[in-house]
Amino acid sequence: MTTLSQSVLAPDYDRSRITTGIVHMGVGGFHRAHQAAYLDDLMRRGEALDWGICGVGLMPRDARMRDALRDQDYLYSLTLKHPGGRAESRVIGSIHDYLFAPDDPGAVLGVMTAPTTRIVSLTVTEGGYNVDDATGLFRTESEGAARDATDPHHPTTSFGYIVEALRRRRDAGIPPFTVMSCDNLPGNGKAARTAVVSQVRMSDPGFAQWIDDNVAFPNCMVDRITPQTTPADIESVRQRLGVEDAWPVVCEPFTQWVLEDRFTDGRPPFEHVGVQMVSDVVPYELMKLRLLNASHQGL
């Protein structure tokens, strides 16, 4: 950090004070350009240090992410590419830990069960919800779902981990966390609820009803174009920062997050950094769809 270019905005808060309040499953470029950046904005205001992010990787390729971020104390650069070629970089500090689930599933369940963890968020792509496009039903016959239903105490999928962590919290008398999907699909909270409740219904229908009654699954609308980072981006960032960054993120300046204000056990003050907290996200989704359709017709 001491060798960073003076033009790069670095975290000005004490990262040693950050504690985990959010466990995020599926730490890709979009999460790091979007949700993690909003949390970083809050921390720069002196807020939400108890809402630090612990990332969780489930796929074999996520081991590389774990290694890259751990070697950088979980810091990484976010570069905004403005029209006309101007670039603006900052260092994001809101992610303070990362666990690779296949190596230590107990540690993942431990942090998800901790009372300080009050949100489990997701960016697992549309396919990760295991919902049949034609029927809207959870695919109970899929390999991961069937395995987690047979042995729910040793989960392997994101929703299997959520179910087992919620079970442990219920049994220990710990309030449930909110499940907050941040994937770019309409009704993402509804999709997450369908996946979680359907997964647990395969092995424990009574617990499925408890989740349905006690766990919040807010819908949200997200927007920020975040292309895959290229070797050219990595070299450009190195020259701009004056240091090596093994896992930088490059994105557009525009960002939007419209989030339903339905949380089980509190939330960060997202509205302080531009998040639109609403009672129902559907009107915003319809407005966006109409604008997109109008622009396409204009072309």
N, C-alpha and C positions, 0 to 999 in steps of 0.2 A: 504493500500500500504506500510506503514511503517513496517509491520511485514512480508513482502515477504521474502522468502529465497534469499540470495545474489546470488544464481546460476540462478535466474529467471530474464530475461530481461524485465524491465518495461518501459513504455513510458517515454522518456526523453525530451518531448516537452510540451509546455504549453497548456493543453487541453482547458483552458478558452478562448483561442484565436480561437478555431475551430468554423467555421460557416458552415451551410449546403450548399453544392454544389450538392450533390447527394441524391435523395430519392430512397431507395431500397425497393421493394415490394417482400416479401417472404424471410425473414431473417432466414434461416436455417443453419445447420452446414456447408454446402458447401460454402455459401456466406461468412461466418465468417472465414473459413479456406483459402479462395481464394481472392476474390475482396477486402474484408476489410483488409486482411493481406498486400496486395500490397499497399493500401492507407496508412496503418500504416508504412510501409517501407519508403514511401515518406515523411511522417510527421517526421520521425526520421532523415531525411536529411534536415529538416527545410523547406520543400516544401509542397504545397497543403493543407495548413491549412484552405483554403477557399473551400475545397472540402470534408468537413466532411460528414458523412453518417447519414441520418435520416431514420431509419427503419420504415416500415409500415407493420402491420399485419392485415389480413382480415378475417382469419378463427377463430372460437371460441377457438381453442387450442392455438392461438397466444397470448391470454391474459396472459398465464403462462410465455411466453417468455418476454412480456412487464414487468411483475412484477419482474422476476428474474434479468433482466438487469437493470431496474430502481434502484433496491435495491443495485446494485453494481456500480452505476454511469455509467452504460453502458459499463463497463470494463469486460473482460473475458479472460481466458487463452487459448492459442493455444499450444498444445503439439505435437511435431513431433516424431513419433516412427521410429527409425532407425533400419536397419537390425542388428541383434545381441542383440537386447533388449535395446539399449541405447535410452533414452528419453530426449528431449530438449524442455523446456517450455518458453513461453514469454507471456506477457500481451498485448492485442491489445486495442488501444485507439481511433481508427478512427471512430467508431460508437459513436455519442455523443447525440443521441436522438432516441426515439422509440415511435410510435403512434399506438394505437389499433383502427382501423378505425370504427368498430361498436359503440364504445363509443363516438367518436368525429369526425365524417366525415368532419365537417367544418374545423377542425385543419389540417386534411390531405390535403384537397383541398387548404387550405391556404399556407402550405409549398410547395406544388407542383406548386402553382401559383406565388410564390415569385420570383422576378427577379434573385436572387442569386442561385436558383436551376436551374442548366443547364443540368443535366442528371437525367433521371428516369431509374433505372436499375431493372432487373427482374431475379429472380430464382423461378419460379412458377411450375416447372416440365412440362414435355411434355404435360400432360393432361390439364394443365392450359391454353393452347393456344386455346382450344375449336375448334380445326381443325379436320375434319374427315380424318382419315388415308387413306381411300380408294380414296376419291375424292380430298383431299387437300383443301377443301372449309370450311369456317367458319360455325359452326353449329348455325344458326340463331334461331333454335327452342329450344335451351337449355334454362333452366329456368333463369339463370343469365343474359344471353344476351338479352332475351326477356324483362325482367324486366328493364334493363338499357336502352333499346330502348324506352320503354313506358314512363319512367321517367328519362331522361338522366341527369337532374340536381341533382338527388339524387342517385348516383351510389352505387353499392354494389360489383362489381367485379373489379379486377385490371385494366382491359382494359376500363371499364366504368369510373374509376377514371382518367385514362390517357386522355380519350376523353374529359371529362368535364374540366379537368385542362387546356388542350390545348385550349379549347373553351374560357375559361376565359382569358387566356393569349392573345389570338388573339384579343378578344374584348377590352382588356386593352392596346393593343399596345406593349405587352411584347414579345420578341422573343421566339419562341418555344424551348422546351428542346429536347435533344436527347433521344430516347428510346433505351436503351442498354440491350438486352437480354444476360444473362450470363448462360443460361441453356445449359446442355450438349446434344445438338442435332444439327445435320447439318442444316445449313441455319437458325439459330435461329433468326437472325435479320429479315429475310424474313418472318418467322412465326409470329414475333411480328407485322410487318407491316400488314400482312394479317388480324390478329386479330383486330388491332386498326381500320384500314380502313373499314373492314367489319362491325364492331360494330357501327361506326358512320354512315355508309351508310344506316343502318336500320332506322335512324331517320332524317338524314340531309345530303343528297348526295352531296350538294355543299361544305359542310365543309369537307367531305371525300376527295374531290379533293384538297382542301387547305392543308390538312395533307400530302397527297401524294406528293405534290409539295414542301413542306417547312420543313418537319420533317425528320431527319436522323435516320435510323435504321441499324446501323452497325452489320454485322455478326461477330462472334468470335468463336474460338475454345478454350475450357477450359479443364483442366485436373488436378485433384488432388483427390486421393482416400480418402474419409472422411466417415468412418463408423459412425453409430449411437453411441452416447456416452452411455456407460453402467454405472451402479452403481459402478462397479469395477474401471472404468476409473475415476469417480468422487472421489473415495477414494484415488486412486493413485495420482491424481492431488493435493488433499488436503495435502497429506504427502510431496509431492515435493515442493509445494508453501509455505506451512506453514500457509495458510489461506483457508477459505471455498470459493469455486466457485460453484454457483448453476447451471451454464450452460457452462461448459468447452467444448472445441472442441479438438478432437484427429484426426490426419491425418498422411499421409505418407510424407516424406521429399520432394519428387518430386512434382513440380508444373509447369504448363505451361499455358500461356495465349497468344493467337495469335488474334489480334484485328484489324479490318479494321479501318483505320484512316479517318472516315467520321463522323463528329460531327457538329451539328447545331450551337452551341454557345460555343465553346471551350471545353477543356478537361484537366485533370491533365497530367503532363509529365510522363505518365506510362512507357515510354521507359527507364527512369532513373533507374527503379527497375526491369528490365528484361522482361517487356512485349514486345512482338514482334508486332510492329505497321506496318501493311501491307496494300496494296491497295486492295487485294483480298484474302480472307481466303480459298477459294475452293482448291487451290493446296496443302495447308497444310492439309486439311481434307482428300484429296485423298491419300497423302503420309502416313498419319496415318492409313488409312484404309488398304493400301497395306501392311504396316508393321505388322498390326494385323493379316491380312490374312496369311502372310508368317509365322508368329510365330505359328499360329494355324495349318498350314500344317506341320510345323516342329514337332509338337507334335504328 
